Amino acid sequence: MTASYTSGLVWLRRDLRLHDNAALYLALRHCQRVHVAFVFDTEILDSLPRQDRRVDFIHAGVTELDQNLRCASQRPDTGLLVQHGPASQALPALARQLGVQAVFCAHDDEPLAQSRDHKVRGHLADLGISMHTCKDHVIFERQEVMTQSGTAFSVFTPYKNAWLKKVNDFYLKAYPSERDLHRLAPRPAQWPSSLPTLSDLDFEPSNLHTLHLPCGESGGQTLLQDFAARIDAYDRTRDYPSLKGPSYLSTHLRFGTVSVRQLARMALERMQAGSPGAAVWLSELIWRDFYVQVLANFAHVGAGESFKRDYDAIHWDHGPHGHKLFDAWCQARTGYPLVDAAMRQLNQTGYMHNRLRMVVASFLCKDLGVDWRWGEKYFATHLNDFDLSANNGGWQWASSSGCDAQPYFRIFNPVSQSEKFDPEGKFIRRYLPELAGLSVKAIHAPWLAGALELQAAGVELGNTYPRPIVDHAEAREKTLERYAVVKKKAA
């Protein structure tokens, strides 16, 4: 892009930061004056509960970003232009009101975002305004990493090898987006001096402030500094939900309050210095890129179809019995302590440990026989870090219907998973205090405990804690029968 504009507009979406912001850098480089905007998009917000932690998180990030823009430009008349309405209409209207010649924003390959951006681009074109988009929230996207035959990857390990072969300082270098903030344009004279409150957006405060999740760009850096001191042990601690093993940066990555380039650069440097923990964490970042390019290159996965289309022939329990089992799973009333503790963690905090995401997803699909899409939708509603590509990829992995997924005959045993990854029952006791009095052995499968131990612990199966809603061994056999349709199609 060689054009030079008198005035431009940066439209922030999932890049709520000043540091290493690709769209902001491009706008400041090519425009004499730059406005920065964020739209609370009612086409997204209207379907959310009135107490939504993600809206709370975004609002806090937007508030901090507005303050950072004012401080960095050293001019109180600058700041973030925040709107509330359908982004497909509000953004072009704002661009027209400001009289800009170009709009800059980062790519978003989710289907609804693509549809929205197509509308915005058309409206802007009608106004004679250019729209420039760029990569920001991944290291490699779309067709940047391809097979030797020029097709998109559908298996992770060769994708990872190609990713590592291609990555270099150029792809990890930070954009100097804070360098030219003196070019920020003043807000229009009639623009409100304060940002809209949660109440103005028709939302109420959630319990986010009690969850020890620092918000905004500063919060992302706080968590990053904390994790940097622990990353070398990541490979040994990441699978145990009672330990402080994860980075807890996923929500910040989702909304761009931290730069993925900064994270990947740190991980690669530490890996090259011999850190096994950093090597494993870098693989997690590469998985994230992998699922983003799957969504971009295989449109049917974003439309609710299985990556492996043969798996759409599976007969899931969509009837009243299936709904009853699904409700028990959602309400953490399955009778399997690790599954229920994980679901309570999700329902109470909007977070779920990654190992537990695999356990509860496998349980829903392969123990209860419930459609993975139901679980995907539930996670989409409740996860603070919900990202369509990763959420879809994870659920399809667990249900064996996705690219590079676990084999259909691999079925997690929820009891052995509990004994292996929460051996002392610390995580279970935290979220299921009604079971806290049970022994280390009994807490993983209370229905196998003796009557005297249950009585001493104050546990009454079927009352204070449910009995298992399915027998795992029997459910496993039913799952193999259910998946036989896939085996027949492959034959």
Residue pairs with C-beta under 8 A, 6 or more apart in sequence:
1 26
1 30
1 132
3 30
3 102
3 130
4 30
4 31
4 32
5 30
5 31
5 32
5 100
5 101
5 102
5 130
6 31
6 32
6 33
6 101
7 31
7 32
7 33
7 34
7 35
7 98
7 99
7 100
7 101
7 185
8 27
8 30
8 31
8 33
8 34
8 35
8 100
8 101
8 102
8 103
8 104
9 27
9 34
9 35
9 36
9 37
9 94
9 95
9 98
9 100
9 102
9 103
9 104
10 23
10 24
10 27
10 34
10 35
10 36
10 37
10 103
10 104
10 105
11 23
11 37
11 38
11 39
11 91
11 103
11 104
11 105
12 21
12 23
12 24
12 36
12 37
12 38
12 65
12 80
12 105
12 256
13 38
13 105
13 106
13 108
13 113
13 256
14 106
14 108
14 136
14 137
14 254
14 255
14 256
15 21
15 22
15 23
15 24
15 106
15 136
15 137
15 256
16 38
16 58
16 61
16 62
16 65
16 216
16 217
16 255
16 256
16 257
17 65
17 217
17 220
17 256
17 257
17 258
17 259
18 24
18 65
18 68
18 69
18 72
18 177
18 178
18 181
18 217
19 174
19 177
19 178
19 217
19 259
19 262
20 174
20 175
20 177
20 259
20 261
20 262
21 136
21 175
21 177
21 256
21 259
22 106
22 134
22 135
22 136
22 175
22 177
23 104
23 105
23 106
23 133
23 134
23 136
24 34
24 36
24 104
24 175
24 177
25 175
25 176
25 177
26 104
26 132
26 134
27 34
27 102
27 104
28 34
28 177
28 179
28 180
28 181
28 183
29 180
30 102
31 100
31 101
31 102
31 183
32 183
33 183
33 184
33 185
34 183
34 184
34 185
35 81
35 98
35 100
35 184
35 185
35 187
36 69
36 80
36 81
36 184
37 80
37 81
37 82
37 83
37 91
37 94
38 62
38 65
38 80
38 81
38 82
38 83
39 82
39 83
39 84
39 85
39 87
39 90
39 91
40 55
40 58
40 82
40 83
40 84
40 85
40 196
40 201
41 85
41 86
41 87
41 90
41 116
42 84
42 85
42 86
43 86
43 87
43 88
43 112
43 116
44 112
45 55
45 201
45 202
45 203
48 54
48 55
48 203
49 381
50 202
50 203
50 204
51 203
51 204
51 205
51 206
51 207
52 203
52 206
53 206
53 207
53 208
53 211
53 350
53 384
54 251
54 255
54 350
54 384
54 386
55 198
55 201
55 203
55 206
56 198
56 203
56 205
56 206
56 208
56 209
57 208
57 213
57 215
57 251
57 255
57 384
58 255
59 198
59 201
59 203
60 208
60 215
60 216
60 219
61 215
61 216
61 217
61 255
61 257
62 80
62 82
62 195
63 195
63 216
64 215
64 216
64 217
64 218
65 80
65 216
65 217
66 79
66 80
66 82
66 195
68 217
69 78
69 79
69 80
69 181
69 184
70 76
70 78
70 79
72 178
72 181
73 181
73 182
73 184
74 182
75 184
75 186
77 186
77 187
78 184
78 185
78 186
78 187
79 187
80 195
81 94
81 187
81 191
82 195
82 196
83 90
83 91
83 94
84 90
84 196
84 200
84 201
87 116
87 120
88 116
88 119
88 120
88 123
89 123
91 103
91 120
92 120
92 123
92 124
92 127
92 129
95 103
95 124
95 127
95 129
96 127
96 129
97 188
98 185
98 188
100 129
101 129
101 130
102 129
102 130
102 131
102 132
103 120
103 124
103 129
103 130
103 131
103 132
104 132
104 133
104 134
105 117
105 131
105 132
105 133
105 134
106 133
106 134
106 135
106 136
106 137
106 256
107 133
107 134
107 135
107 136
107 137
107 141
107 142
108 114
108 117
108 137
109 141
109 142
109 292
109 295
109 296
109 389
110 295
110 302
110 388
110 389
111 299
111 302
111 303
111 388
117 133
120 131
121 131
124 130
124 131
125 131
135 141
136 256
137 253
137 256
137 260
137 292
138 260
138 288
138 289
138 292
139 163
139 167
139 171
139 172
139 260
139 261
139 264
139 285
139 289
140 163
140 166
140 167
140 171
140 289
140 293
141 289
141 292
141 293
141 296
142 293
142 296
142 297
143 152
143 293
143 297
144 166
144 293
145 153
145 159
145 162
145 163
145 166
145 289
145 293
146 152
146 153
146 162
147 153
147 158
147 162
152 293
152 294
152 297
152 298
153 159
153 162
153 290
153 293
154 294
154 298
154 307
154 403
154 404
155 403
155 404
156 286
156 287
156 290
156 403
156 404
157 404
159 286
159 290
159 293
160 283
160 286
160 290
163 286
163 289
163 290
164 286
167 264
167 268
171 261
172 261
172 264
172 265
172 268
173 261
174 259
174 261
174 262
174 265
198 204
198 205
207 348
207 349
208 215
208 350
211 349
211 350
211 351
213 219
213 248
213 251
213 351
213 384
214 220
214 222
214 223
215 257
216 257
217 257
217 258
219 252
219 257
220 249
220 252
220 257
220 258
221 258
223 247
223 248
223 249
223 252
223 258
224 247
224 249
224 258
224 262
224 263
224 266
227 247
227 248
227 249
228 266
230 237
230 244
230 245
230 277
231 247
231 266
231 267
231 270
231 275
231 277
231 278
231 281
232 270
232 275
232 276
232 277
232 278
233 245
233 277
234 245
234 247
234 277
234 278
234 280
234 281
235 276
235 277
235 279
235 280
236 245
236 277
237 243
237 244
237 245
238 245
238 246
238 280
238 281
238 354
238 355
239 245
239 355
239 421
240 355
240 421
240 422
241 342
241 345
241 353
241 355
241 356
241 421
241 422
241 427
242 422
242 424
242 426
242 427
242 430
246 353
246 354
247 281
248 351
249 258
249 263
250 384
250 385
251 351
251 384
251 385
252 258
253 260
253 263
253 288
253 385
254 384
254 385
254 386
254 387
260 285
260 288
263 285
264 282
264 285
266 278
267 278
267 279
267 281
267 282
267 285
268 278
268 282
269 278
270 277
270 278
271 278
271 279
271 282
287 390
287 393
288 389
288 390
290 393
291 389
291 390
291 392
291 393
292 389
294 301
294 307
294 389
294 393
294 403
295 301
295 302
295 388
295 389
295 392
298 307
298 403
300 307
300 309
301 307
301 392
301 393
301 396
301 402
302 388
302 392
304 373
305 312
306 312
306 396
306 399
306 401
306 402
307 396
307 401
307 402
307 403
307 405
308 401
308 402
308 403
308 405
308 486
310 486
310 489
310 490
311 399
311 400
311 401
311 486
312 401
313 485
313 486
313 489
314 401
314 482
314 483
314 485
314 486
315 482
315 485
316 322
316 369
316 370
316 371
316 482
317 325
317 368
317 369
317 370
317 371
318 371
322 368
322 369
322 370
322 371
325 368
325 369
325 370
325 469
325 470
326 364
326 368
326 370
326 374
328 334
328 466
328 469
329 339
329 343
329 360
329 363
329 364
329 368
329 370
329 375
330 343
330 347
330 378
331 343
332 339
332 340
332 341
332 343
332 344
332 347
333 340
333 466
333 469
334 340
334 343
334 363
334 368
334 466
334 468
334 469
334 470
335 446
335 447
335 465
335 466
335 467
335 468
335 469
336 363
336 414
336 415
336 418
336 468
337 418
337 425
337 428
337 432
337 435
337 443
337 444
337 445
337 446
338 356
338 359
338 414
338 415
338 417
338 418
338 421
338 422
338 427
338 428
338 444
339 359
339 360
339 363
339 414
340 431
340 432
341 422
341 427
341 428
341 430
341 431
341 432
342 352
342 353
342 356
342 357
342 359
342 360
342 431
343 360
344 431
344 432
345 351
345 352
345 353
345 356
345 431
346 352
346 379
346 382
346 383
347 382
348 431
349 384
350 382
350 383
350 384
351 383
351 384
351 385
352 360
352 383
353 427
355 421
357 379
357 394
358 394
358 397
358 398
358 412
359 412
359 414
359 417
360 375
361 372
361 375
361 394
361 395
361 398
361 399
362 398
362 411
362 412
363 412
363 414
364 370
364 372
364 374
364 375
365 371
365 372
365 375
365 398
365 399
365 479
366 399
366 411
366 412
366 475
366 476
366 479
367 411
367 414
367 470
367 472
367 475
367 476
367 479
368 469
368 470
368 475
369 475
369 478
369 479
369 482
372 395
372 396
372 398
372 399
372 401
373 395
375 395
376 391
376 392
376 395
379 386
379 391
379 395
380 386
380 388
380 391
383 391
392 402
393 402
393 403
395 402
396 402
396 403
396 405
397 404
397 405
397 406
398 405
398 406
399 405
400 406
400 407
400 408
400 410
400 483
408 479
408 480
408 483
408 486
408 487
409 480
409 483
411 476
411 479
413 472
414 472
415 444
415 445
415 472
418 425
418 428
418 444
418 445
419 444
422 428
422 444
423 440
424 440
425 435
425 438
425 440
425 443
425 444
428 435
428 443
428 444
429 435
429 436
429 443
432 465
434 458
434 459
434 464
434 465
435 443
435 446
435 457
435 459
435 465
436 457
437 456
437 457
437 458
437 459
438 446
438 449
438 453
438 454
438 457
438 459
439 449
439 453
442 448
442 449
442 453
442 454
442 457
446 454
446 459
446 461
446 465
447 461
447 467
447 468
449 457
449 459
454 460
454 461
458 464
459 465
461 467
